[in-house]
């Protein structure tokens, strides 16, 4: 399922949603966080804190996750939502991704189940041409966006690994998040920098994304709790559509219920679809 460009991966996702088919779419724990003064040393401390966010999730172990991905195409705004769990130590998660509803309120199709891993995403209920009991595997290196948007949801740990490429960040104050005081940071990460610093398994996908998107720079907003854990992150990815115009895909992820039980099992080889997928 190789894509020749990120516009093919993302535009195919948008087109599929429109027709009812999904495309192959810190501080010390318990202590104060780093110096958050705007500018100067405070700005660099904030950037370094964000580069460590993926490691803080590994310390947290597990959590539940909510995701949304939004883009505008043909004058229509499309939003794809997901709910699931993630094991940051085993580096795998499971999401149920729900497509938008038709104007009449009838769902376009059943939710898609996605199993997330560093090198690949597995999708069930993928669409026409795939048996109901089979999974479709999309390797990060075979997707021009590194699987950051292909499945309609960004892998939570991939979003954290991307922050290793933070080039600049500024502290924007504290806000209440579901009864917890969190600190908001705004900045820009670079996909190439993230690939160079990422843990093994994440590098290939981030390198592919750095080449495939219209811009390797990813603006973001991040909210960290007192343990340096991501509670919410919003990232913007840019690609060129068929008219060579820049389209922005906004991915938002919320993490909660840290320590929740998680048991994600990847499909056996016999359960992975090896046939030809119907054109979208």
C-alpha positions as CSV (number, residue, x, y, z in Angstrom):
1,X,0.0,0.0,0.0
2,X,2.8,2.4,-0.9
3,X,1.8,6.1,-1.4
4,X,3.7,8.2,-3.8
5,X,3.0,11.4,-1.9
6,X,1.4,12.6,1.2
7,X,-1.4,14.2,-0.7
8,X,-2.4,10.7,-2.0
9,X,-2.5,9.4,1.6
10,X,-4.4,12.3,3.1
11,X,-6.5,13.3,0.1
12,X,-7.5,9.6,-0.3
13,X,-8.6,9.6,3.4
14,X,-10.8,12.7,2.8
15,X,-12.3,11.4,-0.4
16,X,-13.0,8.1,1.2
17,X,-14.8,9.7,4.2
18,X,-16.9,11.7,1.8
19,X,-18.0,8.5,0.0
20,X,-18.4,6.5,3.2
21,X,-15.1,4.5,3.0
22,X,-12.0,5.1,5.1
23,X,-8.8,5.4,3.3
24,X,-5.7,3.4,4.3
25,X,-6.6,6.7,6.5
26,X,9.6,17.8,32.3
27,X,10.2,18.1,35.5
28,X,10.8,15.5,38.1
29,X,7.9,13.3,38.9
30,X,5.7,15.0,41.5
31,X,7.9,18.1,41.5
32,X,8.0,21.4,39.8
33,X,8.6,21.6,36.0
34,X,11.4,23.4,34.3
35,X,11.8,27.1,34.4
36,X,8.9,28.5,32.3
37,X,10.0,32.1,31.9
38,X,9.2,33.3,28.4
39,X,12.3,33.9,26.2
40,X,16.0,33.2,26.9
41,X,16.9,30.2,29.1
42,X,13.2,29.6,29.9
43,X,12.3,29.0,26.3
44,X,15.1,26.5,25.9
45,X,14.1,24.8,29.1
46,X,10.5,24.5,27.8
47,X,11.8,23.0,24.5
48,X,13.9,20.5,26.4
49,X,10.9,19.6,28.6
50,X,8.8,18.8,25.5
51,X,11.6,16.7,24.0
52,X,11.4,14.5,27.1
53,X,7.6,14.0,26.9
54,X,7.7,10.6,25.2
55,X,9.9,9.3,28.0
56,X,7.5,10.6,30.6
57,X,4.7,8.6,29.0
58,X,6.8,5.5,29.3
59,X,7.1,6.2,33.0
60,X,3.4,6.6,33.2
61,X,2.9,3.2,31.7
62,X,-0.6,3.3,30.2
63,X,-3.6,5.6,29.6
64,X,-6.8,6.0,27.8
65,X,-6.8,8.3,24.7
66,X,-9.2,10.3,22.7
67,X,-8.3,11.6,19.3
68,X,-9.7,13.8,16.6
69,X,-8.4,14.7,13.1
70,X,-9.9,17.6,11.1
71,X,-9.4,18.9,7.7
72,X,-11.3,21.0,5.1
73,X,-11.8,19.7,1.6
74,X,-14.1,21.0,-1.1
75,X,-15.6,23.6,1.3
76,X,-16.5,20.8,3.7
77,X,-14.9,20.3,7.1
78,X,-14.3,16.6,8.0
79,X,-13.7,15.4,11.5
80,X,-12.7,11.8,12.3
81,X,-12.7,10.8,16.0
82,X,-11.1,7.9,17.9
83,X,-11.3,6.4,21.4
84,X,-9.0,3.8,22.9
85,X,-6.1,2.8,25.1
86,X,-2.3,2.8,24.9
87,X,0.6,0.9,26.6
88,X,3.6,3.2,26.4
89,X,6.1,0.7,27.7
90,X,5.1,-2.0,25.1
91,X,4.6,0.8,22.5
92,X,1.3,-0.3,21.2
93,X,-2.3,0.9,21.4
94,X,-5.8,0.3,20.2
95,X,-8.3,2.9,18.8
96,X,-11.8,2.7,17.5
97,X,-12.0,5.3,14.8
98,X,-15.5,6.7,14.0
99,X,-16.2,8.4,10.7
100,X,-18.5,11.5,10.3
101,X,-22.2,11.0,10.1
102,X,-24.4,11.7,7.0
103,X,-26.6,14.8,7.2
104,X,-29.6,12.5,8.2
105,X,-27.6,11.3,11.2
106,X,-27.0,7.8,9.9
107,X,-23.4,6.6,10.4
108,X,-21.5,6.0,7.2
109,X,-20.2,2.6,8.4
110,X,-19.0,0.7,11.4
111,X,-16.0,2.1,13.3
112,X,-12.6,1.1,12.2
113,X,-10.4,-0.7,14.7
114,X,-6.8,0.4,14.6
115,X,-3.8,-1.3,16.3
116,X,-0.9,1.1,16.7
117,X,2.8,0.1,16.8
118,X,6.1,1.9,16.1
119,X,6.5,0.5,12.6
120,X,3.0,-0.2,11.4
121,X,-0.7,0.3,11.9
122,X,-3.2,-2.5,11.5
123,X,-6.8,-1.7,10.4
124,X,-10.0,-3.7,10.6
125,X,-13.2,-2.8,8.8
126,X,-10.8,-1.2,6.3
127,X,-13.3,-1.1,3.4
128,X,-14.3,-2.8,0.2
129,X,-12.2,-5.7,-0.9
130,X,-11.1,-6.8,2.6
131,X,-12.8,-9.7,4.3
132,X,-14.5,-8.8,7.6
133,X,-12.2,-11.0,9.6
134,X,-9.0,-9.7,8.2
135,X,-6.6,-6.9,9.1
136,X,-4.9,-4.5,6.7
137,X,-1.3,-3.7,7.6
138,X,0.2,-0.3,6.6
139,X,4.0,0.0,7.2
140,X,5.2,3.4,8.3
141,X,8.0,3.4,5.7
142,X,5.5,2.6,2.9
143,X,3.3,5.6,3.8
144,X,4.5,9.1,2.7
145,X,3.1,10.6,5.9
146,X,4.8,7.9,8.1
147,X,1.3,6.8,9.3
148,X,0.8,10.2,11.1
149,X,-2.5,10.8,9.4
150,X,-3.1,7.8,7.1
151,X,-5.5,6.0,9.4
152,X,-7.5,9.1,10.5
153,X,-5.8,9.2,13.9
154,X,-2.3,10.1,15.0
155,X,-0.6,7.4,17.2
156,X,-0.3,9.0,20.7
157,X,3.3,7.9,21.1
158,X,4.2,9.0,17.6
159,X,2.8,12.5,18.6
160,X,5.1,12.5,21.6
161,X,8.1,11.2,19.7
162,X,7.5,14.1,17.2
163,X,8.0,16.5,20.1
164,X,11.6,15.3,20.3
165,X,12.0,17.6,17.3
166,X,10.9,20.7,19.2
167,X,12.9,23.7,17.8
168,X,11.2,26.4,19.8
169,X,8.6,26.5,22.5
170,X,7.0,29.1,24.8
171,X,5.2,28.8,28.1
172,X,1.6,30.2,27.8
173,X,0.5,29.8,31.4
174,X,-1.6,27.4,33.4
175,X,-5.2,26.3,32.7
176,X,-7.6,23.9,34.4
177,X,-7.9,20.6,32.6
178,X,-10.6,18.3,33.9
179,X,-9.9,19.5,37.5
180,X,-6.1,19.4,37.1
181,X,-3.9,22.4,36.7
182,X,-1.8,21.9,33.6
183,X,0.8,24.0,31.8
184,X,0.3,25.1,28.2
185,X,3.2,25.3,25.7
186,X,3.1,26.5,22.2
187,X,5.8,25.9,19.6
188,X,7.1,24.3,16.5
189,X,8.7,20.9,16.0
190,X,10.7,19.7,13.0
191,X,10.0,16.2,11.6
192,X,13.7,15.7,10.5
193,X,15.0,16.6,14.0
194,X,12.4,14.3,15.6
195,X,13.5,11.4,13.3
196,X,17.2,12.0,14.4
197,X,16.3,11.9,18.1
198,X,13.5,9.3,18.1
199,X,13.8,5.9,19.6
200,X,14.3,2.9,17.3
201,X,11.1,2.0,15.6
202,X,9.8,5.5,15.2
203,X,12.6,6.9,13.1
204,X,11.6,5.5,9.7
205,X,8.0,6.9,9.9
206,X,9.2,10.3,10.9
207,X,11.8,10.4,8.1
208,X,9.0,9.5,5.6
209,X,6.8,12.2,7.0
210,X,9.6,14.8,6.8
211,X,9.9,14.1,3.1
212,X,6.2,13.6,2.3
213,X,4.5,16.7,3.9
214,X,4.6,20.1,2.3
215,X,6.4,21.4,5.4
216,X,8.6,19.5,7.8
217,X,7.7,22.0,10.5
218,X,4.8,21.1,12.7
219,X,3.1,23.8,14.9
220,X,1.7,22.5,18.1
221,X,0.0,23.3,21.4
222,X,0.8,21.0,24.3
223,X,-0.6,20.7,27.9
224,X,1.6,19.0,30.5
225,X,0.6,18.0,34.0
226,X,2.8,18.3,37.1
227,X,4.6,15.0,36.2
228,X,5.5,16.2,32.7
229,X,2.9,13.9,31.1
230,X,1.0,15.0,28.0
231,X,-2.6,15.6,28.8
232,X,-3.5,17.2,25.5
233,X,-1.5,17.9,22.3
234,X,-2.7,19.6,19.1
235,X,-0.4,19.3,16.0
236,X,-0.8,20.7,12.4
237,X,0.4,18.9,9.4
238,X,0.5,20.5,5.9
239,X,0.3,18.8,2.5
240,X,-0.4,19.8,-1.1
241,X,-3.7,18.9,-2.7
242,X,-4.2,18.1,-6.4
243,X,-4.5,21.8,-7.1
244,X,-1.1,22.3,-5.4
245,X,-2.7,24.3,-2.6
246,X,-1.6,23.8,1.0
247,X,-4.1,21.9,3.1
248,X,-3.8,21.6,6.9
249,X,-4.7,18.5,8.8
250,X,-5.2,19.2,12.6
251,X,-4.6,16.3,14.9
252,X,-5.7,16.6,18.5
253,X,-5.1,14.0,21.2
254,X,-6.2,13.9,24.8
255,X,-4.7,11.4,27.4
256,X,-6.4,10.5,30.7
257,X,-6.8,7.7,33.2
258,X,-3.1,6.9,33.5
259,X,-2.5,3.4,34.8
260,X,-5.6,2.0,33.2
261,X,-5.5,-1.7,32.3
262,X,-4.4,-2.2,28.7
263,X,-4.1,-5.5,26.8
264,X,-3.4,-4.9,23.1
265,X,-2.7,-8.0,21.0
266,X,-1.5,-7.8,17.5
267,X,-3.0,-10.0,14.8
268,X,-1.4,-13.2,13.7
269,X,0.2,-13.4,10.2
270,X,-2.7,-15.5,9.0
271,X,-5.2,-12.8,10.0
272,X,-3.5,-10.1,7.8
273,X,-5.1,-9.5,4.4
274,X,-2.6,-10.2,1.6
275,X,-4.8,-9.6,-1.4
276,X,-5.4,-6.5,-3.5
277,X,-7.4,-3.7,-1.9
278,X,-10.2,-2.2,-3.9
279,X,-9.4,1.3,-5.3
280,X,-10.8,4.2,-3.2
